């Protein structure tokens, strides 16, 4: 009523207001108000996008209502989807699904997503049969379209219920009739109540008819003893658990096929908690728990008041620190904002060519990387390698840019396994997943268990540059997330000395989680670049799990800075094993003139015995004096085996790249590999029998034979090849919205024709193979193929057969 005339009447209560109030009391937003939060979050995205309007932000003239189109997904009794615009609050169950079209800075013409949400005002958001069906069908629709699926979680787990129609009429048969203290013998229905429930054809109960003596004097009464209570209403017990199993399996499949993410807007209990985890990518609101069993139920099991609230069990202080929650948010608007920022790095659909949106950048790709790790070898924040850092310069500060485009870095899983840093960013406008290594010692806190009075909080120190069980699991999880659904290329800024192999770490399965890194990299089917950072190192098992030969298709490549080092052991360890004191003394004897002279005098038979003792003391003293110096020589000698020059000579790295030039070199390499992948995918669509490596070989042979590309340029000239291949791709018009313009000239026509001939050859080979496999049934195969042809095609086929 602020600034309104004093005689303005109060607004009457809107019919949805009680539901809104009920949701707000539980700490969340009413389900049908979430689309408005998405619209507000989109406004914020447009305002902060550096390229959205000439580098000044803004939504390019889009009106607020044009940024988001929302249509509700409703299924009829036959299971057919209907996409409707219907009023808020029209839902007939506790699950709501929408098909949303978002106009984002990356996709100003719009991108589709499926959003599924619990309605916590409907039977406290519990999962019944109808809710499970809506969830499953909406998720399947997202998978069929290959578009992202977001889940807004606010629930109380699987629905529980009792057959109320039976509850109102059942009777109790006591062990001794008329004496309740004797205990319950059975529950039963009278004939009248049994008839009321439907008699023989009723769906509420299974019964056993008995004739029972009721007064001890032979008076008999007919009773229908209840053996099973089924209930007229569906959704009272195990059927809800079956539905929960179905949506759990569907969520697991969706994570494999498309981008899935969850906002924990209110409590998530039981199956709700499992859906959160199975969808993997999670934004958890502060003050909202993710739990399997509520605190009151656990207290009852334990027989005492142990837990004061559900937040003790599954609040952000638990779930963000153990890696279940990737991000946290203060409220629903901030949570939706995080989801949309995450989507900005993801392609609009699984089958869409391209990589995570616009590919635009206001940060020049060819600029140098000015931030450099300290030359003193002291620990530093690895995020500075990515984002850059402000450094004092006189009375002012100077910005030293990092590797990624300025302002594009978004870290996730920051509360868990802090010796590894993971997140998403852009390099020259191309979205990618990034893994970096903490160089500082961090503390891991293990909370005390309230159920165990003897337990205490533990603080465990974890050294930087070392993989522990939790950080190895975090690395593998991040790689899986980048590949599944997000389809992101991968950049690993490597700086590991190895795996921690102590007793505690072996017990906590460091070997298992380290092996998972290999599993994920072996199947990674997007460009993956490993770069050993300046003054960084990669040793022993840490090299093994990142070696490019792990990936059989050749998607994984390794680079190194000129100041990096790699080997099996660190120089000190190598000297301890292979360059021990006798070898060091031998080196002294070979290089030091004074020691040479003393050895000569001691070896001369003519040297008097009284002089030998003095010469021996002089030799020992000289060796003791030089031992620290020559130990350093030995370490330096061992270190020279770990240089990038040796790595390049042995072919274990593709190229040695100076850190200052890493943005330009890796950025153009990434662009080249991404457009090359599109061409390889086109080859594999034309001939599905080809592997990715075979497709890449075909593209290279075509480029060298038909386009005159020099083999040296193909290998090393990434910028030129990226520009040329991007031109050919556009000319081929294989991407949505392509104008057909490009630098292909007449070459693209031959490429298009080659794809067409390749596909014909593949089809012909398949038909011939089918005819050979069927043997004498070849005529039947031809008849089946003929049935699929139109009348005109059959006539042309018959004419060709006649001519032959």
C-alpha positions in Angstrom: 0.0 0.0 0.0 3.1 2.2 -0.1 2.5 5.6 -2.0 -1.1 4.7 -2.7 -4.1 6.9 -1.7 -5.4 6.3 1.8 -8.8 5.2 0.5 -7.3 2.4 -1.7 -9.0 -0.9 -0.6 -6.8 -3.8 0.4 -6.5 -6.5 -2.2 -8.5 -9.6 -1.7 -6.6 -12.8 -1.1 -5.6 -14.6 -4.3 -6.7 -18.2 -4.4 -3.1 -19.4 -4.7 -1.9 -17.4 -1.7 -2.5 -20.1 0.9 -0.4 -22.5 -1.2 2.4 -19.8 -1.5 2.2 -19.3 2.3 2.5 -23.0 2.9 5.6 -23.3 0.7 7.2 -20.2 2.3 6.7 -21.6 5.7 8.6 -24.7 4.6 11.4 -22.4 3.3 10.9 -22.7 -0.4 9.1 -21.1 -3.4 5.7 -22.2 -4.5 6.2 -24.5 -7.5 4.3 -22.3 -10.0 6.4 -19.2 -9.0 9.6 -20.8 -10.2 9.2 -19.7 -13.9 9.3 -16.1 -12.7 12.5 -16.9 -10.9 14.0 -18.3 -14.1 12.9 -15.0 -15.9 14.6 -12.9 -13.3 17.8 -15.0 -13.4 17.8 -14.6 -17.2 17.7 -10.8 -16.8 20.7 -11.0 -14.6 22.6 -13.2 -17.1 21.9 -10.8 -19.9 23.0 -7.9 -17.9 26.4 -9.5 -17.0 27.2 -11.0 -20.4 30.2 -9.1 -21.8 29.3 -9.8 -25.5 25.5 -9.5 -25.3 25.3 -5.9 -26.6 28.5 -4.6 -27.9 30.3 -5.5 -24.7 28.0 -3.4 -22.5 25.5 -6.0 -21.5 21.8 -5.9 -22.1 19.3 -8.2 -23.7 19.5 -7.0 -27.3 16.1 -5.5 -27.2 14.4 -8.6 -25.8 11.5 -7.8 -23.6 11.3 -9.4 -20.2 8.4 -11.7 -21.1 10.2 -12.7 -24.4 13.2 -14.1 -22.5 11.3 -17.1 -21.3 8.5 -19.2 -22.8 6.9 -21.7 -20.4 4.6 -24.5 -21.3 3.4 -27.2 -19.0 3.8 -30.9 -19.8 0.7 -32.9 -19.1 0.1 -36.6 -20.1 -3.4 -38.0 -20.9 -4.6 -41.5 -19.9 -3.1 -43.0 -23.0 0.4 -41.7 -22.1 0.5 -39.0 -24.8 2.2 -35.8 -23.9 0.2 -32.5 -24.2 2.1 -29.2 -24.1 -0.3 -26.8 -22.6 -0.5 -23.2 -21.3 -2.7 -23.7 -18.3 -3.2 -21.6 -15.2 -1.0 -22.0 -12.1 -2.2 -24.5 -9.6 -4.0 -26.7 -12.1 -1.8 -29.8 -11.2 -3.7 -32.9 -10.1 -0.6 -34.4 -8.4 2.5 -33.4 -6.5 4.8 -33.2 -9.5 4.9 -30.5 -12.2 6.9 -30.5 -15.4 7.5 -27.7 -17.9 9.1 -27.4 -21.3 10.9 -24.0 -21.2 12.5 -22.0 -24.0 15.2 -19.7 -22.7 16.7 -16.9 -24.7 20.2 -16.7 -23.2 23.3 -14.7 -24.2 24.8 -17.9 -25.7 21.5 -18.8 -27.5 19.6 -15.6 -28.1 17.2 -17.4 -30.5 16.3 -19.7 -27.7 17.2 -23.1 -26.2 14.9 -25.7 -24.8 15.1 -27.4 -21.3 12.8 -29.6 -19.3 12.2 -28.6 -15.7 10.6 -31.0 -13.2 9.6 -29.9 -9.8 7.9 -31.3 -6.7 4.9 -29.4 -5.3 5.5 -29.5 -1.6 2.0 -28.1 -0.9 0.5 -31.3 -2.3 0.8 -34.1 0.3 4.1 -32.5 1.5 5.7 -33.2 -1.8 5.7 -37.0 -1.4 6.3 -39.4 -4.3 3.2 -41.4 -5.2 2.5 -43.4 -8.4 1.2 -40.4 -10.3 4.2 -38.3 -9.3 6.6 -41.0 -10.4 4.9 -41.3 -13.8 5.1 -37.5 -14.4 8.7 -37.4 -13.4 9.7 -40.4 -15.5 7.8 -39.3 -18.6 9.2 -35.8 -18.5 12.7 -37.2 -18.1 12.2 -39.5 -21.0 11.0 -36.6 -23.1 14.2 -34.7 -22.3 16.3 -37.7 -23.3 14.4 -38.2 -26.5 15.0 -34.5 -27.4 18.6 -34.5 -26.1 18.0 -31.4 -24.1 19.0 -30.5 -20.5 16.8 -31.7 -17.6 16.6 -29.7 -14.4 15.0 -31.0 -11.2 13.8 -28.7 -8.4 13.8 -30.9 -5.4 11.4 -30.3 -2.5 9.9 -33.5 -1.1 9.3 -35.9 1.8 10.3 -39.1 0.2 8.0 -42.0 -0.9 4.3 -41.5 0.1 2.9 -43.7 2.8 -0.7 -44.3 3.5 -3.4 -46.6 5.0 -6.7 -47.9 3.6 -9.0 -45.5 5.3 -12.2 -47.3 4.1 -11.0 -50.4 6.1 -9.7 -48.3 9.0 -13.3 -47.0 9.6 -14.9 -50.5 9.9 -12.4 -53.1 11.1 -13.0 -55.0 14.4 -10.5 -56.7 16.7 -10.6 -60.4 17.6 -9.0 -60.8 21.0 -7.1 -63.8 22.2 -9.8 -64.1 24.9 -13.1 -62.7 23.7 -14.1 -59.6 25.6 -10.7 -59.2 27.3 -8.4 -56.6 25.4 -5.6 -57.2 27.9 -5.2 -60.7 26.5 -3.8 -59.3 23.2 -4.8 -59.2 19.6 -5.5 -62.4 17.8 -6.7 -61.0 14.4 -8.6 -58.2 12.7 -11.9 -58.9 11.0 -15.0 -57.5 9.3 -18.6 -58.2 10.1 -20.7 -59.5 7.2 -22.4 -56.1 7.0 -19.1 -54.2 6.8 -17.8 -56.7 4.3 -20.8 -56.2 2.1 -20.3 -52.4 2.4 -16.7 -52.8 1.1 -17.9 -54.7 -1.9 -18.3 -58.3 -0.7 -16.6 -60.9 -2.8 -15.5 -58.5 -5.5 -14.0 -55.9 -3.2 -10.5 -54.5 -3.9 -9.8 -53.4 -0.4 -9.1 -56.6 1.5 -8.4 -60.3 1.2 -10.3 -62.2 3.9 -10.8 -65.7 5.3 -14.3 -66.5 6.4 -14.6 -68.1 9.9 -17.4 -69.2 12.2 -16.4 -68.1 15.7 -17.9 -68.9 19.0 -18.4 -65.5 20.8 -19.9 -66.2 24.2 -18.7 -69.6 25.4 -22.2 -71.0 25.1 -22.1 -72.1 21.6 -23.3 -68.9 20.0 -21.5 -68.7 16.6 -20.8 -65.6 14.6 -19.6 -65.2 11.0 -16.4 -63.1 10.8 -14.3 -62.2 7.8 -10.7 -62.3 9.1 -8.5 -59.9 7.3 -5.4 -61.5 5.8 -4.2 -58.7 3.5 -5.2 -55.0 3.3 -4.9 -53.9 -0.3 -6.9 -50.6 -0.4 -9.1 -49.1 -3.0 -6.8 -46.2 -3.5 -3.5 -46.7 -5.4 -0.3 -45.4 -3.8 -0.2 -46.6 -0.2 3.0 -48.6 0.0 5.2 -50.8 -2.1 3.8 -49.5 -5.4 5.3 -46.2 -4.5 8.6 -47.9 -3.9 8.4 -49.5 -7.3 7.8 -46.1 -8.8 10.7 -44.7 -6.9 12.9 -47.4 -8.4 11.7 -46.5 -11.9 12.6 -42.9 -11.5 15.9 -43.7 -9.9 16.8 -45.8 -12.9 15.6 -43.1 -15.3 17.6 -40.4 -13.6 20.7 -42.6 -13.8 20.1 -43.1 -17.6 19.5 -39.4 -18.0 22.8 -38.5 -16.4 24.5 -40.8 -19.0 22.6 -39.3 -21.9 21.9 -35.6 -21.3 22.8 -32.7 -19.0 21.1 -33.2 -15.6 21.2 -30.8 -12.6 19.3 -30.4 -9.4 18.4 -27.5 -7.2 17.6 -28.6 -3.6 15.0 -25.9 -2.8 13.6 -27.6 0.3 14.2 -30.8 2.2 15.0 -33.9 0.0 14.2 -37.1 1.8 14.7 -40.8 0.8 14.1 -41.2 -2.9 14.4 -37.4 -3.2 17.9 -37.6 -1.9 18.8 -40.5 -4.2 17.5 -38.5 -7.2 19.7 -35.6 -6.1 22.8 -37.8 -6.1 21.9 -39.8 -9.3 21.6 -36.5 -11.2 25.0 -35.7 -9.8 25.2 -31.9 -10.5 23.6 -30.3 -7.4 23.0 -26.8 -6.1 21.9 -27.0 -2.5 20.2 -24.1 -0.7 21.6 -23.2 2.7 19.2 -24.4 5.4 17.7 -27.2 3.3 18.9 -30.8 4.1 19.5 -33.9 1.9 18.7 -36.9 4.1 17.7 -40.5 3.9 15.9 -40.6 7.3 14.7 -37.7 9.4 16.3 -36.8 12.8 13.2 -37.8 14.9 13.1 -41.3 13.3 16.8 -41.8 14.0 16.4 -40.6 17.6 13.7 -43.1 18.1 15.9 -45.9 16.8 18.8 -44.8 18.9 16.6 -44.5 22.0 17.7 -41.0 22.9 17.7 -37.4 21.6 20.9 -37.4 19.5 20.1 -35.2 16.5 18.6 -31.8 17.0 17.6 -31.2 13.4 17.8 -32.6 9.9 20.6 -30.1 9.0 22.9 -32.0 11.3 22.5 -35.0 9.0 22.4 -33.4 5.5 23.0 -29.7 5.6 25.5 -27.9 3.4 28.2 -28.3 6.1 27.9 -32.0 5.3 26.9 -32.4 1.7 29.1 -29.6 0.3 32.1 -31.0 2.1 31.6 -34.6 0.9 31.0 -33.7 -2.8 27.3 -34.4 -3.0 26.5 -30.7 -3.5 28.6 -29.0 -6.2 27.4 -25.5 -5.3 25.5 -23.8 -2.5 23.0 -20.9 -2.7 21.4 -18.6 -0.2 18.0 -18.7 -1.7 16.0 -20.0 -4.7 16.8 -17.1 -7.0 20.5 -17.5 -6.4 20.1 -21.3 -7.0 18.3 -20.8 -10.3 20.9 -18.3 -11.3 23.6 -20.9 -10.6 21.8 -23.5 -12.7 21.5 -21.1 -15.7 25.2 -20.1 -15.4 26.0 -23.8 -15.5 23.8 -24.2 -18.6 25.8 -21.5 -20.3 28.7 -23.9 -20.7 26.5 -26.7 -22.1 25.4 -27.3 -25.7 21.7 -26.7 -26.4 21.2 -30.4 -27.2 23.3 -33.6 -27.2 23.2 -33.9 -31.0 23.9 -30.2 -31.6 27.3 -29.4 -33.2 29.4 -26.9 -31.4 30.5 -26.5 -27.9 28.7 -24.8 -25.0 27.2 -21.8 -26.6 28.3 -18.8 -28.5 32.1 -19.3 -28.8 32.4 -15.5 -28.6 35.0 -13.8 -26.4 35.9 -10.2 -25.7 39.2 -11.4 -24.4 41.7 -11.8 -27.3 42.9 -15.3 -27.8 46.4 -14.2 -28.9 47.2 -12.2 -25.8 50.0 -13.4 -23.5 49.5 -15.0 -20.0 51.2 -12.6 -17.7 50.6 -14.2 -14.3 53.6 -16.5 -13.5 53.9 -18.8 -10.5 56.5 -17.5 -8.0 60.1 -18.2 -9.0 61.0 -18.8 -5.4 59.0 -22.1 -5.5 56.6 -20.9 -2.7 53.0 -22.2 -2.7 50.4 -20.1 -4.6 46.7 -20.2 -5.4 46.3 -22.3 -8.6 43.1 -20.3 -9.5 45.5 -17.4 -10.3 46.8 -19.5 -13.2 43.3 -19.5 -14.7 41.8 -16.1 -13.7 44.9 -13.9 -13.3 45.8 -11.7 -10.3 46.1 -8.1 -9.3 49.6 -7.2 -8.1 50.8 -4.0 -6.5 52.9 -1.7 -8.7 53.9 1.4 -6.8 50.8 3.2 -5.6 48.6 1.3 -8.0 47.7 -2.2 -8.8 48.3 -4.0 -12.1 46.2 -6.8 -13.5 48.2 -9.9 -14.6 45.8 -11.9 -16.8 45.6 -15.7 -16.5 44.9 -18.4 -19.0 41.1 -18.3 -19.3 38.9 -15.5 -20.7 38.4 -12.9 -18.0 35.3 -13.4 -15.8 34.4 -16.9 -17.2 35.8 -19.1 -14.4 33.1 -20.9 -12.3 34.4 -23.3 -9.7 32.4 -26.3 -8.4 32.9 -28.9 -5.7 34.9 -26.3 -3.8 34.0 -27.6 -0.4 35.3 -31.2 -1.0 38.9 -32.5 -1.5 40.5 -29.1 -1.6 43.9 -30.3 -3.0 42.2 -30.4 -6.4 40.4 -27.4 -8.0 37.7 -28.1 -10.7 35.3 -25.9 -12.6 34.3 -24.6 -16.0 35.5 -21.6 -18.0 36.1 -20.4 -21.5 39.3 -20.2 -23.6 38.9 -18.0 -26.6 35.1 -18.2 -26.2 35.1 -22.1 -26.2 33.6 -23.6 -23.0 35.8 -26.3 -21.3 36.1 -28.2 -18.1 39.3 -27.4 -16.1 41.2 -29.3 -13.4 44.0 -27.6 -11.5 46.2 -28.6 -8.5 46.4 -26.9 -5.1 50.1 -26.3 -4.1 49.3 -25.2 -0.5 48.7 -27.5 2.4 45.0 -27.7 3.3 43.0 -29.0 6.2 40.2 -31.6 6.0 37.8 -31.6 8.8 35.9 -34.8 9.8 33.0 -33.9 12.1 32.3 -35.8 15.3 29.4 -38.3 15.2 26.6 -37.2 17.6 25.5 -40.8 17.9 29.0 -41.8 19.3 29.8 -39.9 22.5 33.4 -40.9 22.3 34.0 -39.4 18.8 35.7 -36.1 18.2 36.2 -33.8 15.3 39.3 -34.6 13.4 41.5 -32.1 11.5 43.7 -33.8 8.9 46.4 -31.9 7.0 46.7 -32.7 3.3 49.8 -31.6 1.3 49.5 -29.9 -2.0 50.5 -31.5 -5.3 49.5 -35.0 -3.9 46.5 -37.1 -4.9 44.6 -38.4 -1.8 41.6 -40.7 -2.0 39.1 -37.8 -1.9 40.9 -35.7 -4.4 41.4 -38.6 -6.8 37.6 -39.3 -6.5 36.9 -35.6 -7.1 39.1 -35.6 -10.2 37.4 -38.7 -11.7 33.9 -37.3 -10.8 34.7 -34.0 -12.5 36.0 -35.7 -15.7 32.8 -37.8 -15.8 30.6 -34.7 -15.4 32.4 -32.9 -18.1 31.9 -35.8 -20.6 28.4 -36.9 -19.7 25.8 -34.4 -20.8 28.0 -31.4 -20.8 30.2 -32.6 -23.7 33.0 -30.3 -22.7 36.6 -30.5 -23.8 39.0 -30.9 -20.9 42.1 -29.0 -19.7 44.2 -30.4 -16.9 46.9 -28.1 -15.5 49.0 -30.9 -14.1 51.3 -30.4 -11.1 51.3 -33.7 -9.1 54.2 -35.4 -7.3 52.2 -38.6 -7.1 49.6 -40.4 -5.0 49.6 -40.6 -1.2 50.2 -44.2 -0.4 50.1 -44.3 3.4 48.2 -46.9 5.4 45.2 -44.6 6.0 45.1 -43.7 2.3 45.4 -47.3 1.1 42.6 -48.2 3.5 40.5 -45.4 2.2 40.8 -46.7 -1.4 43.2 -44.3 -3.0 44.1 -47.1 -5.5 40.4 -47.5 -6.5 39.8 -43.8 -7.1 43.1 -43.4 -8.9 42.1 -46.2 -11.2 38.8 -44.4 -11.9 40.7 -41.5 -13.4 42.1 -43.9 -15.9 38.6 -45.3 -16.6 37.2 -41.9 -17.3 40.1 -40.7 -19.5 40.0 -43.9 -21.5 36.4 -43.2 -22.6 36.7 -39.4 -22.9 35.5 -38.6 -26.4 36.1 -34.9 -26.5 39.5 -33.0 -26.9 41.5 -33.4 -23.6 44.7 -31.4 -23.1 47.1 -32.0 -20.2 49.6 -29.2 -19.6 52.4 -29.4 -17.0 52.5 -25.9 -15.5 55.6 -23.8 -15.1 57.8 -25.0 -12.2 55.3 -27.8 -11.9 56.0 -31.5 -12.0 54.3 -34.8 -12.9 55.8 -37.9 -11.4 55.3 -41.7 -11.0 51.7 -42.8 -10.8 50.4 -39.3 -11.4 51.9 -39.4 -14.9 50.6 -42.9 -15.5 47.0 -42.0 -15.0 47.2 -39.0 -17.3 49.4 -40.5 -20.1 47.9 -39.9 -23.6 48.1 -43.6 -24.5 45.3 -44.3 -22.1 42.8 -42.9 -24.6 42.8 -45.3 -27.6 41.1 -42.8 -30.0 43.8 -40.1 -29.5 41.6 -37.5 -27.8 44.1 -37.0 -25.0 47.3 -34.9 -25.6 50.1 -33.7 -23.3 52.0 -30.5 -23.3 54.7 -29.1 -21.0 56.1 -25.7 -20.0 59.8 -25.2 -20.5 60.3 -24.9 -16.8 58.4 -28.0 -15.8 59.7 -31.4 -14.8 58.6 -35.0 -15.0 60.0 -38.4 -14.2 59.5 -41.5 -12.0 61.1 -40.1 -8.9 62.1 -36.7 -7.8 65.8 -35.9 -8.2 66.6 -36.5 -4.5 64.9 -39.9 -4.6 66.7 -40.8 -7.9 70.1 -39.9 -6.4 69.3 -41.9 -3.3 68.7 -45.0 -5.5 71.0 -44.6 -8.5 73.7 -42.0 -7.6 74.8 -43.0 -4.1 77.8 -41.9 -2.2 80.3 -44.3 -3.9 79.2 -42.8 -7.3 79.5 -39.3 -6.0 83.0 -40.0 -4.7 83.9 -41.5 -8.0 82.7 -38.3 -9.7 84.9 -36.3 -7.4 87.9 -38.4 -8.2 87.2 -37.9 -11.9 86.8 -34.1 -11.8 88.6 -32.6 -8.8 92.4 -32.1 -9.4 93.3 -32.2 -5.7 91.6 -35.5 -5.2 93.1 -36.8 -8.3 96.6 -35.9 -7.0 95.9 -37.4 -3.6 94.6 -40.7 -5.2 97.8 -40.7 -7.3 100.1 -40.3 -4.3 98.2 -43.0 -2.4 98.4 -45.3 -5.3 102.1 -44.8 -5.8 104.1 -47.8 -4.3 107.0 -45.4 -3.6 105.0 -43.2 -1.2 106.4 -43.8 2.4 104.0 -45.3 4.9 104.3 -42.3 7.3 103.0 -40.0 4.5 100.1 -42.3 3.6 98.2 -41.6 6.8 98.5 -37.9 6.2 97.4 -38.2 2.6 94.4 -40.3 3.7 93.4 -37.6 6.2 93.7 -34.9 3.5 91.7 -37.0 1.0 88.9 -37.7 3.6 88.8 -34.0 4.5 88.6 -32.9 0.9 85.9 -35.4 0.1 83.9 -34.3 3.2 84.3 -30.7 2.1 83.1 -31.4 -1.4 80.4 -34.0 -0.6 77.5 -31.4 -0.2 78.6 -29.6 -3.4 78.8 -32.8 -5.4 75.5 -34.1 -3.9 74.0 -31.0 -5.5 75.8 -31.9 -8.8 74.3 -35.3 -8.6 70.8 -33.9 -8.1 71.3 -31.5 -11.0 72.5 -34.4 -13.1 69.4 -36.4 -12.2 67.1 -33.4 -12.7 68.4 -33.0 -16.3 66.7 -36.4 -17.0 63.3 -34.8 -16.2 63.4 -31.8 -18.6 60.8 -31.0 -21.3 63.5 -31.4 -23.9 63.8 -35.1 -23.0 60.0 -35.5 -22.8 59.8 -34.1 -26.4 62.8 -36.2 -27.6 61.0 -39.4 -26.2 57.7 -38.4 -27.8 55.8 -38.4 -24.6 54.6 -34.8 -25.0 53.3 -33.3 -28.2 54.9 -29.9 -27.8 56.8 -27.8 -25.3 54.9 -24.5 -24.8 56.0 -21.5 -22.9 53.4 -20.5 -20.3 53.2 -16.9 -21.6 52.1 -18.4 -25.0 49.9 -21.2 -23.6 46.7 -19.3 -24.2 47.4 -18.8 -27.9 48.8 -22.2 -28.5 46.3 -24.3 -26.5 43.4 -22.0 -27.5 44.0 -22.5 -31.3 44.7 -26.2 -30.7 41.4 -26.5 -28.9 39.5 -24.7 -31.7 41.1 -26.8 -34.3 40.3 -30.1 -32.5 36.7 -29.1 -31.9 36.0 -28.3 -35.6 38.0 -31.4 -36.6 35.7 -33.4 -34.4 32.7 -32.1 -36.2 34.2 -33.2 -39.6 35.0 -36.6 -38.1 31.4 -36.9 -36.8 30.2 -36.1 -40.3 32.4 -38.9 -41.7 31.0 -41.3 -39.1 27.4 -40.3 -39.9 28.1 -41.1 -43.5 29.8 -44.4 -42.6 28.8 -45.6 -39.1 31.2 -48.5 -39.3 34.3 -46.2 -39.0 35.9 -45.6 -35.6 36.8 -42.1 -34.5 40.5 -42.7 -35.3 39.5 -43.9 -38.8 37.4 -40.9 -39.4 40.2 -38.6 -38.4 42.6 -40.4 -40.7 40.0 -40.0 -43.6 39.7 -36.2 -42.9 43.5 -35.9 -42.9 43.9 -37.8 -46.1 41.2 -35.8 -47.8 42.8 -32.5 -46.7 46.2 -33.6 -48.0 44.9 -35.1 -51.3 42.1 -32.8 -52.3 42.8 -29.5 -50.6 46.6 -29.6 -50.9 47.3 -29.3 -47.2 51.0 -29.8 -46.3 51.5 -32.7 -43.8 53.7 -30.4 -41.7 50.9 -27.8 -41.5 48.4 -30.5 -40.6 50.4 -31.5 -37.6 51.7 -28.1 -36.3 49.8 -25.2 -37.8 46.8 -25.2 -35.6 45.6 -21.7 -36.2 45.7 -22.0 -40.0 44.1 -25.4 -39.9 41.4 -24.2 -37.5 40.5 -21.3 -39.8 40.5 -23.5 -42.9 38.5 -26.3 -41.4 35.9 -23.9 -39.9 35.5 -22.5 -43.4 35.0 -25.9 -44.8 32.5 -26.8 -42.1 30.4 -23.7 -42.7 30.5 -24.3 -46.4 29.3 -27.8 -45.9 26.3 -26.4 -44.0 26.3 -29.1 -41.4 25.6 -26.8 -38.5 22.2 -25.3 -37.7 21.9 -21.7 -38.8 25.0 -21.9 -41.1 24.8 -19.4 -43.9 26.7 -21.6 -46.3 29.5 -19.1 -46.5 33.1 -20.1 -46.0 36.5 -20.4 -47.4 35.9 -23.6 -49.2 35.6 -22.5 -52.7 34.9 -25.5 -54.9 36.4 -27.9 -52.3 33.3 -28.2 -50.2 31.4 -29.5 -53.2 33.8 -32.4 -53.5 33.6 -33.0 -49.8 29.9 -33.1 -49.8 30.0 -35.5 -52.8 32.5 -37.7 -51.0 30.2 -37.9 -48.0 27.3 -38.9 -50.2 29.3 -41.6 -52.0 30.7 -42.8 -48.7 27.1 -43.3 -47.4 26.0 -45.0 -50.5 29.0 -47.4 -50.2 28.1 -48.1 -46.6 24.5 -48.9 -47.4 25.5 -51.0 -50.4 27.9 -53.0 -48.2 25.2 -53.5 -45.5 22.8 -54.9 -48.1 25.4 -57.2 -49.6 26.3 -58.4 -46.1 22.6 -59.1 -45.3 22.2 -61.0 -48.6 25.3 -63.1 -47.9 24.2 -63.9 -44.3 20.7 -64.9 -45.3 22.0 -67.3 -48.0 19.0 -68.8 -49.8 16.7 -66.3 -48.2 18.1 -63.4 -50.2 14.8 -63.0 -52.1 13.0 -62.5 -48.8 15.4 -59.7 -47.8 14.9 -58.0 -51.2 11.2 -58.2 -50.8 11.3 -56.6 -47.4 13.4 -53.8 -48.8 11.1 -53.3 -51.7 8.1 -52.9 -49.4 9.8 -49.8 -48.0 10.1 -48.1 -51.4 7.5 -45.8 -53.0 5.8 -46.9 -56.2 8.0 -44.6 -58.3 11.2 -45.9 -56.6 10.0 -49.5 -57.3 9.5 -48.7 -61.0 12.9 -47.2 -61.3 14.4 -50.2 -59.5 12.6 -52.6 -61.8 13.8 -50.7 -64.9 17.4 -50.9 -63.7 17.1 -54.6 -63.1 15.7 -55.1 -66.6 18.6 -53.2 -68.2 21.1 -55.3 -66.3 
